[in-house]
């Protein structure tokens, strides 16, 4: 069961989030039986084979090992069962997702709501199992594999000072990881738009037009244009693999083995490590 304080839910939603979670979990339960599992038992050693323990005790007793079983404290002595099929489970999961979305949007007056990194790339093929395809659109933003490799191994470490990496350090492992993460991404769906981060920088107006059409938005509704996403700043977050000659040598294998994930830059730029920042 999720902790109410995890991820800041207590501060942002109060008790609403756990109310939704409890509603979802309870909807999955089909049978509730008074009893306990073996994990709920503590075993206590007694005098092995005594007549009193074998004949008089009212607790479960293992005659071979001389162990008396005792239910752990704080156990509610309830077992929960669910034999839902896939569609039954998904039906209830959709209700949970809908309730969560409504909770998040409760105080939002805007017509559209954007979630950043709501779905991992390897789970995109399952989006329509849980979200309403009529009202949900997914934009998958990919990035040059060479930059992703050096960003995780070097750049983000430099920026944060914390050794918090998202991808394998070894080039061969990174290549396999990169392929594996993307193998389940659908080729084409009406609810999915795949774009490159680099296109947002080098072809901003063209990609902006594609996004607006995909989301059926009017250009005049675009507020704070150029304030939150600044091309002149974000361009320094591209071609980072060129910062260090050693990095250029490391990414050679990436270029050869997964060329389909390499971006064709229209021109070369050179930045130093201190100029990079999260886009």
Backbone bond lengths (Angstrom), bond angles and torsions (degrees), N, CA, C in turn:
res aa  C-N    CA-C-N  psi(-1)  N-CA   C-N-CA  omega(-1)  CA-C   N-CA-C  phi
1 X - - - 1.463 - - 1.525 109.47 -
2 X 1.318 119.96 128.39 1.461 120.99 -178.81 1.516 111.98 -61.33
3 X 1.331 116.15 145.95 1.449 121.79 176.65 1.520 108.60 -80.50
4 X 1.312 116.55 134.09 1.465 120.58 -176.05 1.515 111.43 -60.57
5 X 1.343 116.64 -29.39 1.451 119.48 -178.43 1.508 113.61 -84.25
6 X 1.319 118.13 -12.05 1.463 121.75 -175.77 1.521 110.77 -66.81
7 X 1.334 115.38 133.19 1.464 120.38 176.10 1.515 114.45 70.74
8 X 1.338 118.14 12.31 1.453 120.93 178.19 1.516 114.74 78.63
9 X 1.359 117.23 16.26 1.465 119.03 -178.13 1.520 112.28 -64.32
10 X 1.335 117.41 -35.52 1.467 119.72 -179.10 1.522 110.93 -60.55
11 X 1.335 115.43 -43.99 1.466 120.01 -178.28 1.517 111.33 -68.79
12 X 1.335 117.13 -38.90 1.463 120.76 -172.75 1.521 113.87 -87.80
13 X 1.317 117.71 -30.64 1.470 119.33 -173.49 1.517 114.22 -125.34
14 X 1.348 117.67 -3.57 1.456 119.01 -176.54 1.517 110.73 63.70
15 X 1.308 117.23 -133.59 1.468 120.85 -179.22 1.526 113.03 -90.04
16 X 1.325 117.00 -2.60 1.463 119.98 -174.84 1.523 112.52 -60.93
17 X 1.330 116.66 -42.50 1.453 119.67 -175.97 1.526 111.13 -60.83
18 X 1.327 117.44 -48.19 1.463 119.72 -179.22 1.524 111.57 -67.76
19 X 1.323 117.01 -28.72 1.463 119.90 175.60 1.530 109.90 -63.37
20 X 1.328 116.05 -41.68 1.461 121.07 178.44 1.529 110.60 -67.51
21 X 1.335 116.66 -42.05 1.462 120.81 178.75 1.524 110.40 -61.82
22 X 1.331 116.81 -47.14 1.465 120.68 -179.68 1.530 111.15 -61.19
23 X 1.322 115.85 -39.56 1.461 120.11 178.29 1.525 110.30 -61.17
24 X 1.339 116.61 -43.23 1.459 121.51 179.88 1.528 111.28 -65.01
25 X 1.327 116.86 -49.02 1.470 120.64 -179.01 1.524 110.80 -60.75
26 X 1.322 116.43 -44.36 1.465 119.78 -179.84 1.522 111.86 -64.02
27 X 1.331 116.77 -31.48 1.468 119.39 179.19 1.522 111.76 -69.59
28 X 1.336 116.95 -22.25 1.464 121.18 179.88 1.524 112.37 -81.52
29 X 1.321 117.44 -22.49 1.467 121.41 -175.00 1.528 110.30 -77.26
30 X 1.316 115.56 122.90 1.465 120.28 177.23 1.524 112.40 -102.36
31 X 1.318 116.43 -34.07 1.467 120.87 -177.79 1.520 109.53 -135.97
32 X 1.324 115.27 137.82 1.458 121.98 178.58 1.521 108.04 -127.75
33 X 1.325 115.65 117.63 1.459 121.43 -173.24 1.520 109.73 -121.33
34 X 1.327 116.56 137.78 1.456 119.99 176.72 1.530 108.82 -76.17
35 X 1.310 117.14 120.70 1.456 121.30 -177.50 1.509 110.20 168.64
36 X 1.321 117.08 -164.88 1.447 120.58 -178.26 1.524 109.83 -155.43
37 X 1.355 114.69 159.00 1.448 122.19 176.91 1.527 110.27 -95.99
38 X 1.315 116.39 166.54 1.469 120.23 179.66 1.525 111.71 -61.23
39 X 1.334 117.46 -28.07 1.464 120.37 178.83 1.522 112.05 -68.30
40 X 1.322 116.71 -17.13 1.460 120.84 -179.03 1.522 112.02 -87.99
41 X 1.325 117.64 3.93 1.464 121.77 -172.77 1.524 110.90 -107.65
42 X 1.329 115.36 133.35 1.460 122.02 167.50 1.519 107.38 -102.84
43 X 1.329 117.52 136.12 1.460 121.04 179.46 1.521 110.16 -101.46
44 X 1.322 115.96 134.98 1.464 122.39 -178.31 1.524 108.55 -118.48
45 X 1.342 116.92 125.42 1.466 120.18 -178.88 1.535 110.33 -75.48
46 X 1.325 115.22 137.80 1.470 122.37 178.74 1.532 108.41 -125.75
47 X 1.325 116.22 -179.68 1.462 119.97 173.32 1.517 108.52 -67.75
48 X 1.314 116.00 116.52 1.453 120.84 -172.31 1.531 111.16 -65.82
49 X 1.317 115.13 128.83 1.458 120.76 169.92 1.506 116.29 77.58
50 X 1.353 119.66 10.24 1.465 118.59 179.68 1.513 110.09 -69.92
51 X 1.313 116.46 147.07 1.466 121.47 -178.99 1.520 110.49 -61.52
52 X 1.331 116.33 -38.09 1.458 119.07 -177.73 1.538 110.60 -63.63
53 X 1.339 116.96 -47.11 1.467 119.36 -177.75 1.507 112.22 -67.10
54 X 1.350 116.88 -35.61 1.457 120.25 -177.76 1.527 111.90 -74.13
55 X 1.364 116.46 -39.79 1.455 119.85 -170.95 1.525 114.00 -99.65
56 X 1.341 117.34 -29.25 1.461 119.17 -169.92 1.529 113.05 -99.69
57 X 1.354 116.58 -34.99 1.459 117.98 -173.87 1.528 112.18 -59.24
58 X 1.316 114.66 144.03 1.462 120.39 178.61 1.534 111.40 -98.78
59 X 1.339 115.93 -2.95 1.454 119.45 179.83 1.520 110.26 -93.42
60 X 1.327 117.94 156.20 1.466 120.37 176.31 1.521 109.91 -57.13
61 X 1.330 117.35 136.79 1.458 120.85 -173.63 1.523 110.25 -137.29
62 X 1.316 116.39 133.55 1.458 122.66 178.85 1.519 108.31 -96.00
63 X 1.337 117.50 104.93 1.461 121.25 -174.94 1.527 112.19 -65.51
64 X 1.367 116.74 -28.33 1.462 119.60 -177.09 1.524 112.03 -73.70
65 X 1.307 116.83 -39.15 1.462 120.03 -173.41 1.517 113.60 -106.16
66 X 1.316 117.02 -4.47 1.453 119.07 -179.27 1.506 112.89 64.02
67 X 1.342 116.95 37.69 1.454 120.84 -177.61 1.519 109.78 -113.54
68 X 1.315 116.62 133.62 1.461 120.96 175.56 1.524 107.23 -103.83
69 X 1.331 117.44 134.54 1.460 122.08 -177.59 1.518 111.37 -94.03
70 X 1.307 115.97 138.95 1.455 121.89 179.34 1.524 109.28 -133.65
71 X 1.321 116.38 132.14 1.456 120.27 -179.74 1.522 109.19 -69.43
72 X 1.344 116.22 135.00 1.449 120.67 -179.68 1.523 110.87 -63.58
73 X 1.309 116.16 150.98 1.449 121.13 177.21 1.533 109.79 -67.30
74 X 1.302 115.81 156.96 1.462 123.62 177.89 1.519 113.39 70.69
75 X 1.305 118.46 8.51 1.460 120.31 176.87 1.525 108.80 -87.23
76 X 1.344 116.87 136.99 1.464 119.25 -176.96 1.520 112.95 -88.11
77 X 1.345 116.04 2.00 1.468 120.65 177.12 1.526 112.03 56.76
78 X 1.323 115.62 36.33 1.458 120.28 177.89 1.525 109.70 -124.43
79 X 1.326 116.12 137.37 1.458 121.99 174.64 1.527 107.88 -114.57
80 X 1.340 116.44 135.70 1.452 121.01 -177.68 1.533 109.99 -115.06
81 X 1.330 115.82 135.13 1.457 121.24 -178.53 1.525 110.18 -124.72
82 X 1.330 114.19 147.14 1.454 120.30 174.78 1.523 108.61 -147.39
83 X 1.328 115.76 127.06 1.468 120.74 179.42 1.525 110.43 -122.19
84 X 1.338 115.34 38.43 1.457 120.19 -179.22 1.522 110.61 -67.67
85 X 1.325 115.91 143.10 1.456 118.37 172.80 1.533 108.83 -82.02
86 X 1.311 116.44 176.98 1.457 120.77 -173.81 1.519 112.37 -59.13
87 X 1.305 117.89 -46.77 1.450 120.89 -177.21 1.528 111.59 -67.12
88 X 1.338 116.63 -37.63 1.465 119.87 177.33 1.527 110.77 -62.90
89 X 1.346 115.25 -42.40 1.467 119.06 178.65 1.522 110.67 -64.40
90 X 1.333 117.49 -45.92 1.452 120.73 -178.02 1.519 111.75 -63.58
91 X 1.312 116.72 -35.26 1.465 120.51 177.47 1.527 110.58 -59.19
92 X 1.329 116.39 -43.68 1.466 120.61 -179.63 1.523 111.06 -74.37
93 X 1.343 116.82 -33.63 1.457 120.65 178.20 1.525 110.72 -65.85
94 X 1.350 116.80 -37.02 1.462 120.24 178.52 1.530 110.92 -63.48
95 X 1.315 116.07 -37.05 1.469 120.22 177.17 1.521 109.79 -63.83
96 X 1.339 116.65 -42.43 1.463 120.60 178.78 1.530 111.04 -61.56
97 X 1.332 116.91 -46.51 1.462 120.74 -179.93 1.525 110.39 -62.97
98 X 1.333 116.49 -42.00 1.466 120.79 179.33 1.537 110.53 -62.35
99 X 1.334 116.27 -44.47 1.460 120.37 178.56 1.525 111.04 -61.62
100 X 1.332 115.84 -40.64 1.463 119.80 -179.67 1.528 110.55 -65.13
101 X 1.332 116.26 -45.33 1.461 120.26 179.89 1.529 111.29 -61.27
102 X 1.311 115.92 -41.69 1.463 119.54 179.45 1.519 110.98 -65.38
103 X 1.328 116.60 -35.93 1.462 120.44 178.13 1.530 110.71 -64.68
104 X 1.335 116.47 -45.13 1.457 121.11 -178.52 1.525 111.16 -65.23
105 X 1.324 115.57 -37.40 1.471 120.13 -175.62 1.523 112.95 -88.28
106 X 1.307 117.68 1.87 1.466 121.90 -170.96 1.528 112.57 -54.05
107 X 1.333 116.55 -43.21 1.469 120.09 -177.00 1.525 112.51 -104.28
108 X 1.323 116.03 16.62 1.461 120.45 -179.66 1.528 109.82 -97.05
109 X 1.320 116.10 127.95 1.460 120.74 -178.37 1.526 112.65 -96.05
110 X 1.331 116.59 -4.52 1.455 120.15 -178.24 1.532 110.90 -76.79
111 X 1.326 115.69 155.54 1.464 120.75 179.20 1.521 112.12 -77.59
112 X 1.331 116.22 -27.57 1.452 120.64 -178.00 1.527 109.89 -122.86
113 X 1.315 114.57 148.26 1.462 120.52 -177.30 1.517 108.60 -131.20
114 X 1.341 117.30 130.76 1.459 122.09 -176.89 1.523 110.27 -112.40
115 X 1.326 115.80 128.06 1.457 121.89 174.09 1.525 108.19 -107.05
116 X 1.325 116.28 129.01 1.454 120.94 178.75 1.528 109.26 -91.74
117 X 1.332 116.93 125.65 1.464 123.64 177.52 1.530 112.15 57.37
118 X 1.309 116.30 41.00 1.463 121.03 179.50 1.527 111.65 -69.87
119 X 1.334 116.79 -35.84 1.467 121.51 -176.58 1.523 109.05 -127.06
120 X 1.326 116.65 132.10 1.458 120.49 176.09 1.529 110.02 -73.05
121 X 1.337 117.82 149.46 1.470 120.61 -176.36 1.523 113.39 -54.12
122 X 1.342 116.75 -39.03 1.469 119.41 -177.00 1.520 113.29 -71.23
123 X 1.343 117.41 -6.63 1.466 120.50 179.99 1.528 112.94 -110.36
124 X 1.322 117.25 3.30 1.464 120.06 -175.64 1.524 111.89 -61.42
125 X 1.339 116.99 -33.93 1.464 119.86 -179.32 1.525 111.91 -63.69
126 X 1.326 117.90 -13.55 1.473 121.44 -177.98 1.524 112.75 -105.76
127 X 1.329 117.20 3.66 1.462 120.66 -174.96 1.525 111.89 -56.92
128 X 1.331 116.96 -45.22 1.464 119.92 -176.59 1.528 112.95 -69.32
129 X 1.346 117.08 -11.05 1.462 119.75 174.29 1.521 111.53 -71.82
130 X 1.328 116.47 -26.47 1.459 120.57 -171.69 1.522 114.43 -119.50
131 X 1.329 117.34 -24.10 1.453 120.66 -176.95 1.523 110.52 -111.69
132 X 1.305 115.43 152.97 1.457 122.15 178.15 1.529 109.32 -71.93
133 X 1.322 118.49 110.61 1.474 120.32 -176.19 1.520 113.01 -65.27
134 X 1.322 118.02 -19.67 1.457 120.56 -179.82 1.526 111.55 -73.32
135 X 1.323 116.73 -27.90 1.464 120.41 -173.68 1.528 113.49 -121.22
136 X 1.323 117.40 9.66 1.459 120.77 -176.51 1.521 110.53 -123.87
137 X 1.317 115.91 134.28 1.454 121.61 175.56 1.528 108.07 -130.22
138 X 1.339 115.55 137.80 1.456 121.75 -179.58 1.525 109.45 -112.44
139 X 1.327 116.89 128.40 1.459 121.81 173.01 1.522 107.66 -112.15
140 X 1.323 115.91 115.99 1.457 121.99 179.09 1.529 108.59 -97.36
141 X 1.320 115.68 115.77 1.456 121.01 -179.55 1.525 108.60 -102.68
142 X 1.312 116.26 111.93 1.465 120.99 178.82 1.524 109.21 -99.02
143 X 1.320 115.24 173.83 1.465 120.02 -174.16 1.524 109.34 -149.90
144 X 1.305 117.12 152.55 1.455 121.88 178.81 1.530 109.57 -51.40
145 X 1.330 116.74 127.10 1.463 121.39 -175.30 1.524 112.15 -62.12
146 X 1.304 117.17 -32.01 1.459 120.49 179.08 1.523 110.93 -64.54
147 X 1.329 115.40 -42.92 1.462 118.83 178.35 1.526 111.27 -67.44
148 X 1.325 117.27 -41.00 1.464 119.41 178.76 1.523 111.07 -58.37
149 X 1.321 115.92 -38.86 1.460 120.21 -179.24 1.531 111.45 -65.12
150 X 1.321 117.14 -49.85 1.467 119.15 -177.48 1.524 111.85 -74.94
151 X 1.315 117.23 -29.66 1.470 119.61 176.16 1.521 110.12 -61.02
152 X 1.324 116.39 -48.62 1.462 120.80 -178.37 1.524 111.85 -67.10
153 X 1.320 116.71 -41.48 1.465 120.37 -173.66 1.527 113.18 -81.78
154 X 1.342 116.63 -33.01 1.458 118.94 -172.52 1.535 114.52 -125.50
155 X 1.328 116.74 -53.74 1.461 120.54 -167.64 1.525 111.98 -67.24
156 X 1.330 117.60 -51.27 1.467 119.70 -178.01 1.515 111.44 -64.88
157 X 1.325 117.11 -30.44 1.463 120.90 174.80 1.521 109.87 -64.15
158 X 1.331 115.97 -43.07 1.467 120.88 178.59 1.529 110.74 -64.10
159 X 1.323 117.49 -41.58 1.461 121.28 -175.96 1.524 112.46 -69.72
160 X 1.331 116.16 -42.96 1.467 120.10 -173.07 1.524 113.56 -95.99
161 X 1.338 116.58 -24.33 1.451 119.43 -175.31 1.513 112.96 77.00
162 X 1.346 115.86 4.42 1.465 120.93 -179.60 1.520 109.55 -115.29
163 X 1.307 115.35 139.00 1.462 120.43 -179.54 1.528 109.50 -82.25
164 X 1.325 115.51 66.07 1.464 122.17 -176.15 1.525 108.75 -111.55
165 X 1.333 117.22 94.04 1.454 121.32 -172.77 1.522 111.36 -104.18
166 X 1.320 115.39 149.90 1.460 121.30 -177.39 1.524 112.62 -106.77
167 X 1.333 116.57 -16.14 1.458 120.47 -176.63 1.526 109.51 -135.13
168 X 1.323 117.70 160.21 1.467 120.58 179.12 1.529 111.60 -61.28
169 X 1.345 115.19 146.61 1.462 120.75 178.25 1.526 112.36 -77.25
170 X 1.323 116.09 -34.95 1.456 120.27 -179.35 1.529 110.07 -71.30
171 X 1.320 116.81 132.26 1.465 120.85 -174.51 1.524 111.56 -60.99
172 X 1.325 117.93 -45.39 1.466 120.78 -179.36 1.522 111.07 -61.68
173 X 1.326 116.37 -43.26 1.464 119.80 178.15 1.521 111.22 -65.88
174 X 1.324 116.32 -37.61 1.468 119.94 178.20 1.522 110.68 -61.53
175 X 1.320 116.92 -42.13 1.464 121.05 -179.31 1.521 110.76 -61.60
176 X 1.327 117.30 -45.44 1.457 121.03 178.83 1.526 111.16 -65.88
177 X 1.330 115.75 -40.56 1.464 121.53 178.04 1.531 110.19 -61.05
178 X 1.328 115.99 -45.47 1.457 121.52 -177.94 1.528 110.96 -62.36
179 X 1.319 116.05 -44.26 1.461 120.02 177.50 1.525 111.12 -62.91
180 X 1.336 115.39 -45.76 1.461 119.51 -177.46 1.511 112.82 -62.65
181 X 1.333 117.21 -38.40 1.463 120.76 -178.91 1.525 111.14 -65.67
182 X 1.315 117.71 -30.09 1.457 121.08 -173.48 1.524 115.01 -101.04
183 X 1.312 117.64 -5.68 1.462 119.01 -174.51 1.525 112.97 -68.44
184 X 1.333 118.06 -22.29 1.464 120.63 -179.06 1.526 113.22 -98.10
185 X 1.332 116.63 5.10 1.466 119.47 178.40 1.521 109.04 -75.20
186 X 1.323 118.74 125.17 1.473 121.07 -179.78 1.520 111.51 -59.01
187 X 1.332 115.47 147.77 1.457 119.79 178.42 1.520 111.27 -68.17
188 X 1.323 115.79 -44.38 1.455 119.57 -177.90 1.518 109.75 -159.21
189 X 1.311 115.97 131.69 1.464 121.92 174.29 1.512 107.87 -145.42
190 X 1.332 115.76 153.08 1.459 119.63 -179.97 1.521 112.31 -66.64
191 X 1.344 115.85 -24.44 1.464 119.45 -177.95 1.521 112.50 -95.29
192 X 1.342 118.08 3.28 1.459 121.72 -176.04 1.528 111.41 -124.16
193 X 1.321 115.67 131.12 1.463 122.13 174.15 1.527 107.62 -121.81
194 X 1.332 116.46 123.47 1.463 121.42 178.09 1.525 109.34 -104.01
195 X 1.319 115.47 125.29 1.457 120.71 178.80 1.529 109.03 -134.51
196 X 1.319 116.02 163.88 1.456 121.67 176.12 1.532 109.65 -101.00
197 X 1.309 115.71 138.49 1.458 119.66 175.00 1.521 110.69 -56.43
198 X 1.322 115.80 -40.34 1.460 120.39 -179.04 1.530 112.12 -63.70
199 X 1.335 117.35 -32.82 1.464 119.80 177.21 1.525 111.25 -64.53
200 X 1.320 116.60 -33.08 1.460 119.95 177.41 1.523 111.54 -65.13
201 X 1.320 115.58 -23.84 1.463 120.69 179.74 1.521 111.57 -91.03
202 X 1.326 116.38 -50.00 1.465 120.77 -172.89 1.528 113.09 -89.07
203 X 1.338 117.14 -17.96 1.469 120.67 180.00 1.533 109.23 -134.63
204 X 1.299 116.48 48.39 1.466 121.87 -168.77 1.532 112.90 -55.48
205 X 1.283 118.67 -54.42 1.470 121.30 -175.18 1.525 111.50 -63.50
206 X 1.317 116.79 -39.22 1.462 121.10 179.75 1.526 111.07 -64.27
207 X 1.323 117.23 -45.80 1.466 121.36 -178.30 1.524 110.55 -72.42
208 X 1.324 116.57 -35.00 1.464 119.56 176.90 1.520 110.78 -59.41
209 X 1.314 116.84 -42.13 1.466 121.68 178.28 1.532 111.14 -62.82
210 X 1.327 117.02 -40.81 1.473 121.50 178.39 1.526 110.66 -63.68
211 X 1.332 117.26 -42.26 1.466 121.38 -179.89 1.518 110.73 -65.11
212 X 1.330 116.84 -43.52 1.466 120.51 -179.40 1.523 111.06 -62.06
213 X 1.307 117.71 -41.54 1.463 120.76 178.56 1.531 111.09 -67.97
214 X 1.306 116.83 -39.94 1.465 120.73 179.32 1.527 111.21 -61.89
215 X 1.326 116.42 -38.13 1.461 121.23 -178.72 1.524 112.59 -94.14
216 X 1.329 116.91 4.19 1.462 123.35 -176.63 1.531 111.44 51.30
217 X 1.317 115.09 48.89 1.457 121.60 178.35 1.524 109.91 -106.56
218 X 1.305 116.01 151.74 1.456 121.09 176.38 1.528 109.16 -93.05
219 X 1.307 117.03 143.44 1.457 121.45 -177.43 1.527 111.84 -58.23
220 X 1.350 116.66 -33.39 1.469 119.84 -177.57 1.530 113.56 -70.64
221 X 1.334 116.92 -13.39 1.464 119.54 178.10 1.529 112.27 -84.94
222 X 1.330 117.19 -4.16 1.461 121.64 -179.67 1.525 109.29 -75.03
223 X 1.321 116.21 107.34 1.461 120.62 -179.55 1.531 110.24 -100.28
224 X 1.315 116.93 155.77 1.472 124.22 179.04 1.530 111.86 55.05
225 X 1.300 115.88 36.60 1.461 120.48 179.56 1.524 110.73 -60.91
226 X 1.312 116.54 128.41 1.451 121.97 179.70 1.509 115.16 81.05
227 X 1.328 117.45 0.46 1.470 120.67 -178.56 1.530 111.74 -94.84
228 X 1.328 116.52 -44.63 1.454 120.14 -176.43 1.524 111.51 -88.52
229 X 1.316 117.19 -44.06 1.462 121.81 174.27 1.513 107.59 -106.76
230 X 1.328 115.71 109.32 1.456 121.17 -176.93 1.527 109.45 -108.83
231 X 1.316 115.17 113.61 1.461 121.00 -175.87 1.519 111.49 -58.01
232 X 1.327 117.12 -44.59 1.460 120.39 -176.91 1.530 112.37 -64.16
233 X 1.314 116.68 -24.28 1.466 120.77 176.67 1.527 111.22 -87.50
234 X 1.313 115.70 -43.40 1.468 120.06 -176.52 1.520 113.04 -70.44
235 X 1.319 117.42 -22.57 1.459 119.01 179.91 1.532 110.54 -64.42
236 X 1.320 116.37 -23.48 1.457 120.19 178.14 1.530 111.95 -77.97
237 X 1.303 116.71 -3.39 1.463 121.95 173.92 1.520 111.23 -100.11
238 X 1.312 116.17 14.55 1.463 121.09 175.19 1.523 109.15 -115.57
239 X 1.325 115.50 157.64 1.463 122.80 179.81 1.533 112.11 55.24
240 X 1.323 115.68 32.96 1.462 119.62 178.93 1.526 112.73 -68.48
241 X 1.327 116.00 -19.65 1.466 119.10 179.00 1.528 112.15 -66.85
242 X 1.347 116.96 -12.19 1.464 121.52 178.25 1.528 112.64 -88.36
243 X 1.318 117.40 -4.84 1.467 120.14 -175.10 1.520 111.84 -61.75
244 X 1.324 116.39 -41.12 1.461 120.79 -174.10 1.532 109.14 -125.12
245 X 1.327 118.59 132.94 1.469 120.91 178.94 1.529 112.90 -56.55
246 X 1.341 117.08 -34.39 1.459 120.14 178.76 1.528 110.71 -66.15
247 X 1.332 116.68 -37.26 1.461 120.37 177.85 1.522 110.56 -64.59
248 X 1.324 116.23 -38.54 1.462 120.45 178.78 1.524 111.28 -61.71
249 X 1.323 116.28 -36.56 1.454 120.22 178.21 1.523 110.83 -69.41
250 X 1.337 116.74 -38.94 1.468 121.19 -178.09 1.525 111.70 -64.65
251 X 1.327 117.54 -37.86 1.465 120.15 -173.49 1.519 112.85 -83.40
252 X 1.324 118.35 -1.00 1.457 120.59 178.07 1.534 111.36 -57.50
253 X 1.337 116.58 -40.80 1.469 120.53 179.64 1.524 110.58 -65.26
254 X 1.319 116.83 -35.58 1.468 120.68 178.60 1.527 109.45 -64.51
255 X 1.303 116.10 -42.77 1.466 121.02 -179.96 1.525 111.25 -62.38
256 X 1.312 117.06 -37.22 1.460 120.98 -176.89 1.525 112.58 -80.61
257 X 1.334 117.48 -39.00 1.464 120.72 -170.92 1.529 113.81 -91.11
258 X 1.313 118.31 -30.26 1.474 119.30 177.95 1.536 109.97 -131.68
259 X 1.318 116.64 61.78 1.471 119.99 -178.29 1.528 112.71 -63.26
260 X 1.343 117.14 -21.65 1.466 119.80 179.85 1.532 112.49 -67.84
261 X 1.330 116.38 -14.44 1.464 120.24 179.12 1.533 111.64 -108.93
262 X 1.319 115.70 20.08 1.467 121.71 177.35 1.524 109.04 -104.26
263 X 1.312 117.16 132.26 1.469 121.31 -178.62 1.527 110.22 -87.42
264 X 1.321 115.55 139.03 1.456 122.27 179.07 1.536 108.56 -89.89
265 X 1.310 116.22 90.83 1.466 120.65 -177.27 1.525 110.78 -68.65
266 X 1.323 117.45 136.61 1.469 120.55 -178.47 1.530 112.76 -70.48
267 X 1.324 116.90 -24.77 1.458 121.66 176.47 1.528 108.12 -158.43
268 X 1.289 115.51 164.90 1.458 121.22 -176.11 1.527 110.65 -96.44
269 X 1.326 115.55 136.56 1.461 120.89 173.05 1.524 108.08 -124.10
270 X 1.324 115.70 156.52 1.459 121.04 177.87 1.518 108.66 -128.04
271 X 1.307 116.31 124.66 1.456 121.40 177.07 1.521 108.11 -126.10
272 X 1.317 117.16 162.89 1.459 119.57 174.24 1.525 108.94 -106.49
273 X 1.291 115.61 168.53 1.461 120.87 -171.59 1.529 112.04 -62.06
274 X 1.301 118.27 -32.23 1.460 121.00 -178.14 1.529 112.65 -73.19
275 X 1.339 117.74 -16.03 1.466 121.02 -179.09 1.532 112.40 -87.12
276 X 1.316 117.39 -18.97 1.453 120.08 -176.88 1.520 111.04 -73.75
277 X 1.307 115.66 153.48 1.468 121.37 176.61 1.511 107.67 -162.80
278 X 1.322 116.88 163.41 1.458 119.74 177.42 1.513 109.56 -65.07
279 X 1.339 118.28 137.13 1.470 120.55 -178.01 1.519 111.24 -69.48
